């Protein structure tokens, strides 16, 4: 009897181990400021993105997928934590010296997958803060950071490419740091004697608009936000930075090809300053922004080729998306506007980055998993990046029952194409959480903010009157139905009020 019991136990363990082995590798490729109209698979005609098109052909292309927010830090916070960012103070767009805004004790997407046996890594843009306070020593290991919220390996830059410090940080330590040339960072006052864009505009290889704040310390001929001194050998150049991230991403994949892994690959493109690698400059005919999108597409092709060469492409889930919608003029004179040439980054939608209109949060989103998902599917299900935490937890059977305050929903069936409805409602945040989508309806609460940003020329969705749109018949949000449908308007207004006050 004991022999039989032992055999059954070993058989059960073998089955469980086999199931774990069959969990897919998961890669999130997260672009920065990419619009739903920037890709040829979404109808873009002025630019061709064959690798991303191929990804869509092998998987599911979502037409109603959203980030929670129309700016980067809050969207990334929601992706990592499964929580609406506006519920936590300090989740707005962070400066480069901000402290970590994720509680290291809470569940996160990488922590959940790590608990399920995944090797976890992040390569690319972080922008969720580092350290326990603003004042930090950049010349020592900086903690807490990505490693303390669930990533076993991290190779990042701290904030955005237009903010100092312009350095790589690997597992909490600045890469290439010279102890004889220590780094100092200040976002209030100038430090050191290095030239700035304001004082030395003749040194700039890319002119900027001073009102955006890109006229502080010059690095690689480009004015940045914030002041920095030291760290000369540690500073990256914009042209080589994306290639460095790609090499690190490929190295992480190869290192963990024999085990389930999760890679959060956060690209910097096409966020400003747009300074693509030399081989892509001038290739799109749309200025450096278009060139940066071609570089994104090439990067996606490199990841796909790498997975195939390692024989793990079939059981690797790739989720491709963006943190928010597009913006053209965001502080640098890089021909994004003058060479637009009829290109429509927002597609048929209104607004863009910073906006509560659809183009602020409705972002290109593709999920490919060749072993399990039929290719060529198009889904209009309402899905949100915030739900990946709960949905992937359900997929890999990693329990997160203790997390009672998550806004993340289990929408796995929608993500893999078995449910074409998705969420019942979603609150969307422009510069504030003042929009809600319920089925085909979109409600935007009245406010006295400016209607069009003077800095970016983006329609922000602000108005003194309530707005109600039928997103099926009017995806461009041109026909405000609030006066015609007062009961529906009140219903959604009450729901938004209830949910944002809870």
C-alpha positions in Angstrom: 0.0 0.0 0.0 2.8 2.4 0.9 4.5 1.8 -2.5 1.2 2.6 -4.3 0.8 5.8 -2.2 4.3 6.8 -2.9 3.8 6.2 -6.6 0.6 8.3 -6.6 2.4 11.1 -4.8 5.3 11.1 -7.3 2.8 11.0 -10.2 0.9 14.0 -8.7 4.1 16.0 -8.2 5.2 15.2 -11.8 1.9 16.5 -13.2 2.1 19.7 -11.1 5.7 20.2 -12.3 4.7 19.6 -15.9 1.9 22.2 -15.5 4.4 24.8 -14.1 6.8 24.1 -17.0 3.9 24.7 -19.4 3.1 28.1 -18.0 4.0 30.6 -20.8 6.9 32.9 -20.7 5.5 36.4 -20.5 6.9 39.5 -22.1 5.3 42.9 -21.9 6.7 45.3 -24.5 5.6 48.7 -23.2 6.1 51.7 -25.5 6.0 55.3 -24.5 3.6 57.8 -26.1 2.7 55.5 -29.0 -0.7 56.2 -30.6 -3.2 53.8 -31.9 -2.8 55.4 -35.4 1.0 55.0 -35.4 0.9 51.4 -36.6 0.1 50.0 -40.0 -1.9 47.1 -38.5 -4.2 49.8 -37.0 -4.7 51.6 -40.3 -1.7 53.8 -40.4 -0.8 54.5 -44.0 2.2 56.8 -43.7 4.4 54.4 -41.8 4.9 50.7 -42.1 5.4 48.5 -39.0 5.7 44.9 -40.5 7.0 43.2 -37.3 4.2 44.6 -35.1 1.7 43.7 -37.9 3.1 40.2 -37.8 2.6 40.0 -34.1 -1.0 41.0 -34.6 -1.4 38.4 -37.3 -0.2 35.8 -34.9 -2.4 36.9 -32.0 -5.2 39.2 -30.9 -5.4 42.9 -31.8 -7.5 44.9 -29.4 -9.4 48.0 -30.6 -10.8 49.0 -27.2 -7.8 48.5 -24.9 -6.8 51.2 -22.4 -4.2 52.3 -20.0 -5.8 53.8 -16.8 -4.2 57.2 -17.5 -3.1 59.6 -20.2 0.4 60.1 -18.7 3.2 57.7 -18.0 3.8 57.4 -14.3 0.2 56.7 -13.3 -0.3 54.2 -16.1 2.9 52.3 -15.0 1.8 52.4 -11.4 -1.6 50.8 -12.4 0.2 48.1 -14.5 2.5 47.2 -11.7 0.0 47.3 -8.8 -3.4 46.6 -10.2 -4.7 49.7 -8.6 -6.2 53.0 -9.9 -3.3 55.4 -9.5 -5.5 58.4 -8.6 -6.4 56.6 -5.3 -2.8 57.2 -4.1 -1.3 60.6 -3.6 1.9 61.3 -5.5 1.3 59.2 -8.6 1.5 62.1 -11.0 4.3 62.4 -13.5 7.4 62.1 -11.4 10.7 64.0 -11.5 13.9 62.1 -12.0 14.9 62.2 -8.3 11.5 61.0 -6.9 11.3 58.4 -4.2 9.7 55.0 -4.9 5.9 55.3 -5.0 5.1 51.6 -4.7 4.7 50.1 -1.3 7.2 47.3 -1.1 4.8 45.3 1.0 2.0 45.2 -1.5 1.4 42.7 -4.2 2.7 43.6 -7.7 2.7 42.0 -11.1 6.3 40.9 -10.9 5.9 39.7 -7.3 2.9 37.7 -8.1 4.7 36.0 -11.0 7.8 35.5 -8.9 5.6 33.7 -6.4 4.4 31.4 -9.2 7.9 30.3 -10.0 8.8 32.9 -12.7 12.1 34.5 -13.1 11.3 38.2 -13.3 13.2 41.1 -14.9 12.7 44.6 -16.1 14.7 46.3 -18.8 14.1 49.9 -19.8 12.2 52.9 -18.5 11.1 52.8 -14.8 9.7 56.2 -13.8 8.2 55.0 -10.5 10.8 56.5 -8.2 13.9 55.1 -6.5 14.9 55.1 -2.9 13.0 56.0 0.2 13.3 59.8 -0.2 14.1 62.5 -2.8 17.5 63.2 -1.5 19.6 60.2 -2.4 23.2 59.2 -3.0 23.5 58.2 -6.6 27.0 56.9 -6.0 25.8 54.0 -3.8 23.3 51.3 -4.2 19.8 52.9 -4.4 17.1 51.1 -2.6 14.2 50.4 -2.6 13.5 50.2 -6.3 12.4 47.6 -8.9 14.2 44.7 -7.2 12.3 45.4 -3.9 8.9 45.2 -5.7 9.4 41.9 -7.3 12.0 42.1 -10.1 14.9 39.8 -9.6 16.9 41.6 -12.3 16.6 45.2 -13.3 18.4 47.3 -15.9 16.7 50.7 -16.1 17.0 54.4 -16.4 15.3 56.2 -13.5 12.6 58.4 -15.1 12.3 59.6 -18.6 15.0 60.3 -21.3 14.4 64.0 -21.0 15.1 64.1 -17.2 18.4 63.7 -15.4 20.2 61.6 -14.3 20.8 60.2 -17.8 22.3 56.9 -16.5 21.6 53.2 -16.5 20.9 51.6 -13.1 21.5 47.9 -12.8 20.0 46.2 -9.7 20.1 49.5 -7.9 23.6 50.6 -8.9 24.6 53.2 -11.5 26.4 51.4 -14.4 29.9 52.7 -15.3 30.2 55.1 -12.3 33.6 56.5 -11.6 34.1 57.1 -7.8 36.3 60.1 -8.7 33.5 61.8 -10.5 30.5 61.4 -8.3 27.0 62.1 -9.5 24.8 64.9 -8.0 21.2 65.7 -9.0 19.0 68.7 -8.2 15.6 69.6 -9.6 15.4 73.0 -7.9 18.8 74.7 -8.3 21.7 74.5 -10.7 24.7 72.5 -9.5 28.2 72.3 -10.9 29.5 74.2 -13.8 28.1 72.3 -16.7 26.4 74.2 -19.6 22.6 74.4 -19.7 20.3 74.8 -22.6 19.2 78.1 -21.2 22.7 79.6 -20.9 24.3 77.9 -23.8 21.8 77.2 -26.6 24.6 77.2 -29.2 25.7 73.8 -27.8 22.3 72.1 -28.5 22.1 69.7 -31.4 18.3 69.6 -30.9 16.5 72.9 -30.1 13.9 72.9 -27.4 10.9 75.0 -26.2 12.1 76.6 -22.9 8.5 76.6 -21.5 8.6 72.8 -21.3 11.6 72.9 -19.0 14.1 71.2 -21.3 16.7 73.9 -20.9 18.7 72.6 -17.9 21.8 70.5 -18.0 22.9 69.5 -21.5 23.7 65.8 -22.0 24.7 64.5 -25.5 23.9 67.9 -27.0 20.3 67.8 -25.7 18.9 70.0 -22.9 17.2 68.1 -20.1 14.8 68.7 -17.2 16.8 69.1 -14.0 20.4 69.7 -13.1 23.2 67.1 -13.0 26.9 67.1 -12.4 29.5 64.3 -12.4 29.0 60.8 -13.7 30.6 61.6 -17.1 31.6 58.0 -17.9 28.2 56.7 -16.8 26.0 58.8 -19.0 24.4 57.2 -22.0 23.9 58.7 -25.4 20.4 58.7 -26.8 21.4 56.9 -30.0 22.8 53.9 -28.3 20.4 53.7 -25.3 17.7 51.6 -27.1 20.2 49.2 -28.4 21.7 48.7 -24.9 18.2 47.9 -23.6 17.6 45.4 -26.5 20.8 43.6 -25.7 20.0 43.4 -22.0 16.5 42.1 -22.8 17.9 39.4 -25.1 20.4 38.4 -22.5 17.7 38.0 -19.9 15.6 35.9 -22.2 18.5 33.7 -23.1 19.6 33.3 -19.5 16.1 32.1 -18.5 15.0 30.2 -21.6 14.7 26.9 -19.7 12.3 28.2 -17.0 9.1 30.4 -17.1 10.2 34.0 -17.1 8.5 37.4 -17.0 10.2 40.3 -18.8 8.8 43.8 -18.5 10.6 45.5 -21.5 9.8 49.2 -21.2 10.9 51.1 -24.3 11.6 54.8 -24.3 10.4 55.4 -27.9 8.7 57.6 -29.2 8.9 59.7 -26.0 11.0 62.9 -26.3 13.8 63.6 -26.9 13.5 61.6 -30.1 17.0 60.7 -31.1 16.9 57.3 -32.8 19.9 55.2 -33.6 21.7 56.6 -36.6 20.6 53.7 -38.9 17.0 54.8 -38.5 17.4 58.6 -38.9 15.6 59.9 -41.9 14.1 56.5 -42.8 10.4 57.3 -42.1 10.1 60.7 -43.8 8.1 61.8 -40.7 10.9 63.3 -38.8 12.6 61.7 -35.7 9.3 60.6 -34.2 8.5 58.5 -37.2 12.1 57.1 -37.2 11.7 56.2 -33.6 8.6 54.2 -34.4 10.5 52.3 -37.1 13.1 51.5 -34.4 10.3 50.1 -32.2 9.2 47.9 -35.0 12.7 46.6 -35.6 13.1 46.0 -31.9 9.9 43.8 -31.9 11.3 41.9 -34.8 14.6 41.3 -32.9 12.7 39.9 -29.9 10.6 37.6 -32.1 13.7 36.3 -33.9 15.5 35.7 -30.6 12.6 33.7 -29.2 12.4 31.6 -32.3 16.2 31.0 -32.4 15.9 29.7 -28.8 12.9 27.5 -29.7 10.6 29.2 -27.1 8.5 31.4 -29.4 5.4 29.1 -29.4 4.9 29.2 -25.6 5.9 32.8 -25.1 3.1 35.3 -24.5 4.0 38.8 -25.8 1.8 41.7 -24.8 2.5 44.8 -26.8 1.1 48.2 -25.7 1.7 51.8 -24.8 1.5 53.8 -21.5 -0.7 56.5 -23.0 -1.6 58.1 -26.3 0.5 60.2 -28.7 1.9 63.7 -28.5 3.8 65.5 -31.2 5.2 68.7 -29.8 6.4 67.8 -26.3 9.2 70.2 -25.8 11.8 69.6 -28.6 11.9 70.9 -32.2 12.4 67.6 -33.9 10.1 67.9 -37.0 7.4 65.8 -35.5 4.9 68.5 -36.5 6.4 69.9 -39.6 7.0 66.5 -41.2 3.7 65.0 -40.1 2.8 64.5 -43.8 -0.8 63.5 -43.2 0.1 60.9 -40.6 -2.6 60.6 -37.8 -1.0 59.3 -34.6 -4.4 59.3 -32.8 -6.2 57.5 -35.6 -9.9 58.3 -35.6 -9.9 59.3 -32.0 -9.8 62.7 -30.3 -7.1 64.0 -28.0 -3.8 62.4 -27.1 -1.4 62.3 -24.3 -2.7 64.2 -21.2 -6.3 64.0 -22.5 -9.4 62.3 -21.1 -10.6 61.9 -24.6 -10.2 58.5 -26.1 -6.8 59.0 -27.7 -5.4 59.7 -24.2 -5.9 56.2 -22.9 -7.1 54.0 -25.8 -3.8 52.5 -26.9 -2.5 50.0 -29.4 -2.6 46.6 -27.7 -1.7 43.2 -29.1 -1.4 39.8 -27.4 0.4 37.0 -29.1 0.6 33.4 -27.7 1.0 31.0 -30.6 0.6 27.8 -28.6 -2.8 28.8 -27.2 -4.3 31.6 -29.2 -5.6 31.6 -32.8 -3.9 34.4 -34.8 -5.6 37.1 -36.7 -8.3 37.8 -34.1 -9.6 41.3 -33.6 -11.4 42.1 -30.3 -13.4 45.1 -29.3 -13.6 44.0 -25.6 -13.0 46.7 -23.1 -9.7 45.7 -21.5 -7.3 47.6 -19.3 -3.6 47.1 -18.5 -4.4 47.3 -14.8 -6.2 43.9 -15.1 -3.1 42.0 -16.2 -2.2 41.4 -12.6 -5.4 39.6 -11.7 -5.8 38.0 -15.1 -2.3 36.6 -15.3 -2.6 35.5 -11.7 -5.6 33.4 -12.7 -3.6 32.0 -15.7 -0.6 30.8 -13.7 -2.7 29.9 -10.5 -0.9 32.4 -8.3 -3.2 33.3 -5.4 -3.6 36.9 -4.4 -6.6 36.5 -2.1 -5.2 38.8 0.6 -5.3 41.7 -1.7 -8.9 43.0 -1.1 -8.3 46.5 -2.4 -7.2 45.7 -5.9 -9.0 47.4 -8.8 -7.6 44.8 -11.1 -10.2 42.4 -12.4 -9.9 38.8 -13.7 -10.4 39.4 -17.4 -8.4 36.5 -18.7 -11.0 35.3 -21.1 -11.1 38.8 -22.7 -7.3 38.9 -22.9 -7.1 35.5 -24.7 -10.1 36.2 -27.0 -12.8 34.1 -25.4 -14.8 37.0 -24.2 -15.6 39.9 -26.5 -17.2 42.1 -23.9 -14.5 42.6 -21.2 -15.0 45.1 -18.4 -18.4 46.5 -17.4 -16.8 49.9 -16.7 -13.5 51.7 -16.6 -12.5 55.0 -15.1 -10.1 56.9 -17.2 -7.8 59.7 -16.1 -6.6 62.6 -18.2 -5.0 64.9 -15.7 -7.6 63.8 -13.2 -10.0 60.8 -13.0 -12.9 62.5 -14.7 -14.1 60.0 -17.3 -15.9 56.7 -17.2 -16.6 54.2 -19.9 -19.6 51.9 -19.5 -20.4 49.7 -22.5 -20.7 52.0 -25.5 -21.0 55.1 -23.4 -18.4 57.6 -22.3 -19.1 60.2 -19.7 -16.7 63.1 -18.9 -17.5 65.2 -15.8 -17.5 69.0 -16.1 -14.5 71.0 -14.9 -12.9 74.4 -15.5 -9.6 73.2 -16.8 -8.2 74.5 -20.1 -9.6 72.8 -23.2 -6.4 72.7 -25.3 -2.9 72.6 -23.9 -0.9 75.6 -24.9 2.3 73.5 -24.6 1.3 70.5 -26.6 -1.7 71.6 -28.7 -3.6 68.5 -27.4 -7.4 68.7 -26.7 -7.6 67.8 -23.0 -11.3 67.0 -22.8 -12.1 69.7 -20.3 -15.4 71.6 -20.5 -17.7 73.4 -18.1 -20.6 71.2 -19.1 -21.0 67.4 -18.8 -20.1 65.3 -21.8 -21.7 62.1 -23.0 -20.6 60.2 -26.1 -21.7 57.0 -27.9 -18.4 55.5 -28.7 -19.9 53.0 -31.2 -21.5 55.6 -33.5 -19.2 58.4 -32.6 -15.7 57.1 -31.7 -14.2 60.5 -32.4 -16.3 62.0 -29.5 -17.7 64.9 -31.7 -21.4 64.7 -30.7 -22.1 65.5 -27.0 -25.4 63.8 -26.1 -25.5 64.9 -22.5 -28.5 67.3 -23.1 -30.4 64.9 -25.2 -29.9 62.0 -22.8 -30.1 63.5 -19.3 -31.0 60.2 -17.5 -28.1 58.3 -19.0 -25.8 61.3 -18.3 -26.9 61.3 -14.6 -26.5 57.5 -14.4 -22.9 57.6 -15.4 -22.2 60.8 -13.5 -23.5 59.1 -10.3 -21.5 55.9 -11.0 -18.2 57.9 -11.5 -18.9 60.0 -8.4 -19.5 56.8 -6.4 -16.4 55.0 -7.6 -14.0 57.9 -7.2 -15.2 58.6 -3.7 -14.9 55.0 -2.4 
